[in-house]
Every structure is written in structure tokens, then in C-alpha cells.
């Protein structure tokens, strides 16, 4: 829709322009600006991440090795968002420990896609499942009943903290159906997870604290979302394993 207050077109959506000595009408770019703002407003990106970009991602400048590793990740994220839909896989999966900056970079990728005209929706995994479950209650609001449809049909879906929910048959079936639908229809899914995956190079064993030397087994992505969902997720996503670095929130607090 054109901007009703646009000084160039007066709200008509068209301007008079000359091309090659000929005068004619052209669409005003205010409609594009208005659409971009509408896309931003409907994206549900949390206030904490509304300005997240690749450019303002903070690097650990005191750790050259970590800085180089994160610069490589940033390059891959930017390349994915700039190349879509001309990518071999329509999705992006960021795997890594809590606090390494996965959500910031996932939102940065989403915002690049939105700046290119794609409509995107940010969802928190646990909140999404809670809303879908509540949608089965006849007394729930219409927005809750639409949560599942939005997860399926959103042009670009960002699913944050994938696997952060107790696994049940219902959860596994629901997540599998969402990922499978988006995979089959080449609808981009951007996801983050704290859960390890051996094929992505994540260690699944870790030493416990206290100097006991004991080793604990970490539950994997496949265990928390189901093997079928995990398989389709890797089929449709470019997988990036985040390096082990200092907590991103700690880096931000020192700025």
C-alpha cells in the first residue's frame, strides 16, 4: 500500500517520470518502504533482538582464534540470507552452547530476508508448542488456534531454542509435521538449538563440576525432537556449529 503522506506521490502510489525522452507513470517507492515496515511490525521479533544484525554482532577481540571462528560463522549466515532462494537448502540451523550468539545471528539472517521483501515470523519453540496445545481448547483465542497454521505457512519461520521442551509423542509428532511440511514445500526455516548433534561435530559427553572427574551424557537433538524431525531438519538446513566462545551476553555487558 502507498504511503498516504508521501510527498513524492501524494498518496497515489505513482509518480511522473521521464525515461528516454518519454514521460510516463512509475510506482513510487513509498509502497515498498511501507511494506518493509509492515513486515518488521508483524515479525514478532523480541525487543531485545529487534536491531540484531551481522554488523553489530560483537566479536571477542581478545581471543583471535575465537574471533576468526565467529567471523566465518557470520560470513556463512550473511551468505545464506543474501543467496536465498538460490540456495541448495532453504533453511539454516545454528547449533551451539547457550550464550554464544545463536539467536542474535538467527534474527540477523531473518532481518536480511525481511529487508529483501520476505515476510518472517520469530517464534520461541516452547511458547509455540504451548500455544498449539492450547489451540485444542475450544475456549482458547483465535490467535492460539492459528499458531499451528502460522508455523506451517509463514513465508520464513524462525524457531528459537529448538528442543527446549519435554519430549512426548505429541511433541514429536507436532514438530515432525511442521518441519516435514516446510521441508517438502521448500519454506525456509531458521532454527537455533543448544542441543548437541554428533554428526554436526558436537560433543555429547561432558565432565561434571566439582573436580570429581565424572563424565555425563548430554541428551541430543534427535532425542529431544525425535529422529524423524531431526532427519528432515538436516535435509532442509545448512547446519552451522557455533564455536565454543565466551558468553555473548558477557561481551555485550562490557561494551
C-alpha positions in Angstrom: 0.0 0.0 0.0 1.3 3.5 -0.8 2.0 6.0 2.0 -0.9 8.4 2.2 1.5 11.2 3.4 4.2 10.6 0.7 5.5 13.9 -0.6 6.5 12.4 -3.9 3.3 10.7 -5.0 0.8 12.4 -2.7 -0.5 9.0 -1.7 -1.4 7.8 -5.2 1.4 5.3 -5.3 2.6 6.6 -8.7 5.0 9.4 -9.8 5.6 11.0 -13.2 9.0 10.1 -14.6 10.9 10.6 -17.8 12.7 7.7 -19.5 14.4 8.1 -22.8 12.6 11.3 -23.6 9.2 9.8 -22.8 7.0 10.8 -19.9 5.0 8.1 -18.0 3.9 6.9 -14.6 6.0 4.8 -12.3 5.3 3.2 -9.0 6.6 5.2 -6.1 9.0 3.5 -3.7 6.9 4.6 -0.7 4.8 1.4 -1.1 8.0 -0.7 -0.8 9.0 1.3 2.4 5.5 0.8 3.8 5.6 -2.9 3.1 9.1 -3.2 4.8 7.7 -1.5 7.9 4.7 -3.8 7.9 6.9 -6.9 7.6 9.0 -5.7 10.5 6.0 -4.9 12.7 4.4 -8.3 12.2 7.6 -10.4 12.7 7.2 -10.8 16.5 10.9 -10.3 17.0 11.5 -9.7 20.7 12.6 -6.2 21.6 16.0 -7.4 22.8 16.8 -8.5 19.2 14.9 -6.0 17.1 18.1 -4.4 15.9 20.2 -7.5 15.7 22.4 -7.6 12.6 25.5 -9.3 11.4 27.3 -5.9 11.6 26.6 -5.3 15.3 27.4 -8.9 16.4 30.1 -8.5 19.0 33.3 -10.4 18.5 35.8 -11.5 21.2 38.7 -9.3 20.1 40.9 -10.5 22.9 40.7 -14.1 21.5 42.0 -14.2 17.9 41.1 -17.8 17.4 37.5 -17.4 18.6 37.2 -14.2 16.6 38.2 -15.9 13.4 35.8 -18.8 14.0 32.9 -16.4 14.6 33.8 -14.3 11.6 33.5 -17.5 9.5 30.1 -18.1 11.0 29.0 -14.5 10.3 30.0 -14.9 6.7 28.0 -18.1 6.3 24.9 -16.5 7.9 25.1 -13.5 5.7 25.7 -15.6 2.6 22.7 -17.8 3.3 20.4 -14.8 3.8 21.7 -13.0 0.7 21.6 -16.0 -1.6 18.1 -17.3 -0.7 16.2 -18.6 -2.6 19.1 -19.6 -4.8 20.5 -21.9 -2.1 20.8 -25.7 -2.1 18.9 -25.9 1.2 16.2 -23.4 2.2 16.9 -23.5 5.9 19.6 -22.6 8.4 20.3 -24.4 11.7 22.7 -22.9 14.3 23.9 -25.4 16.9 25.9 -24.4 20.0 26.1 -23.9 23.7 23.9 -21.3 25.5 25.2 -17.7 25.2 27.3 -17.9 22.1 25.1 -15.6 20.0 22.9 -18.1 18.1 19.7 -16.1 18.5 21.3 -12.8 17.5 22.7 -14.3 14.3 19.4 -16.1 13.5 17.5 -12.9 13.8 20.2 -11.1 11.8 19.5 -13.6 9.0 15.8 -13.2 9.3 16.0 -9.4 9.1 18.2 -9.6 6.0 15.5 -11.8 4.4 12.8 -9.4 5.5 14.7 -6.4 4.1 14.6 -8.2 0.8 10.8 -8.4 1.0 10.2 -11.9 2.5 7.8 -12.0 5.4 9.2 -13.6 8.5 7.9 -14.7 12.0 10.0 -15.2 15.1 8.8 -18.0 17.4 10.1 -19.4 20.7 9.9 -23.2 20.5 8.4 -23.9 23.9 5.9 -21.0 23.6 4.9 -22.2 20.1 4.1 -25.7 21.4 2.2 -24.3 24.4 0.1 -22.2 22.0 -0.5 -25.0 19.6 -1.6 -27.3 22.6 -3.9 -24.6 23.9 -5.4 -24.3 20.5 -7.1 -27.6 21.1 -9.1 -26.0 23.9 -12.4 -24.7 22.4 -12.3 -21.7 24.8 -8.9 -20.6 23.6 -8.4 -17.4 21.5 -8.3 -17.5 17.7 -4.7 -16.5 17.7 -3.8 -19.7 19.6 -5.8 -21.8 17.2 -3.8 -20.2 14.4 -0.4 -20.9 15.9 0.0 -24.3 14.2 -1.1 -22.9 10.8 1.3 -20.0 11.2 4.2 -22.4 11.9 3.3 -24.2 8.7 2.6 -21.4 6.3 4.8 -18.5 7.4 7.0 -17.4 4.5 10.1 -17.6 6.7 9.9 -19.2 10.2 12.5 -18.6 12.9 12.3 -21.3 15.6 14.4 -20.4 18.6 15.7 -22.8 21.2 14.6 -25.9 19.3 14.2 -29.0 21.6 13.7 -27.0 24.8 10.6 -29.0 25.8 10.0 -32.3 27.4 9.7 -34.9 24.7 6.3 -36.7 24.4 4.6 -38.4 21.5 2.5 -35.3 20.9 5.6 -33.0 20.8 7.5 -35.3 18.5 4.5 -35.7 16.1 3.8 -31.9 16.1 7.4 -30.9 15.5 7.9 -33.5 12.8 4.8 -32.4 11.0 5.9 -28.7 11.0 9.5 -29.5 9.8 8.3 -32.0 7.2 5.7 -29.7 5.8 8.3 -26.8 5.5 10.9 -29.2 4.0 8.5 -30.6 1.4 7.4 -27.1 0.3 10.9 -25.5 0.5 9.7 -23.0 3.0 12.8 -21.6 4.8 13.2 -22.5 8.5 15.8 -20.7 10.6 16.4 -22.6 13.9 18.7 -22.5 16.9 19.4 -25.2 19.4 21.5 -25.7 22.5 21.3 -29.5 22.0 24.4 -31.4 20.7 24.3 -33.4 17.5 27.2 -35.9 16.9 27.0 -35.5 13.1 27.4 -31.7 13.4 30.6 -32.3 15.5 29.0 -31.6 18.9 30.4 -33.5 21.9 27.8 -35.5 23.7 29.9 -36.2 26.8 30.9 -33.5 29.3 32.8 -33.5 32.6 30.8 -32.5 35.7 32.0 -29.8 38.0 33.5 -30.2 41.4 36.7 -31.8 40.3 35.2 -35.3 40.5 36.3 -36.2 37.0 32.9 -37.8 36.3 31.6 -37.6 32.7 27.9 -37.1 32.0 26.0 -37.9 28.8 24.2 -34.9 27.1 20.8 -35.5 25.6 21.0 -35.0 21.8 18.8 -33.1 19.4 17.4 -36.3 18.0 16.4 -37.4 21.5 14.5 -34.2 22.2 12.7 -33.7 18.9 12.7 -37.2 17.5 14.8 -38.9 14.9 12.3 -38.2 12.0 12.2 -34.4 12.7 16.0 -34.3 13.1 16.5 -36.1 9.8 14.2 -33.7 7.9 15.8 -30.7 9.6 19.3 -31.7 8.4 17.9 -32.4 5.0 16.5 -28.9 4.6 19.0 -26.8 6.6 22.5 -25.5 6.2 24.0 -26.6 9.5 26.4 -24.3 11.4 28.1 -25.4 14.6 28.9 -22.4 16.7 32.4 -22.3 18.2 32.9 -22.5 22.0 33.5 -18.9 23.0 32.8 -16.6 25.9 29.2 -15.9 26.6 27.9 -13.4 24.1 25.9 -11.6 26.8 29.0 -11.1 28.8 30.7 -9.5 25.8 27.8 -7.1 25.4 27.8 -6.1 29.0 31.3 -4.8 28.7 30.5 -2.5 25.8 
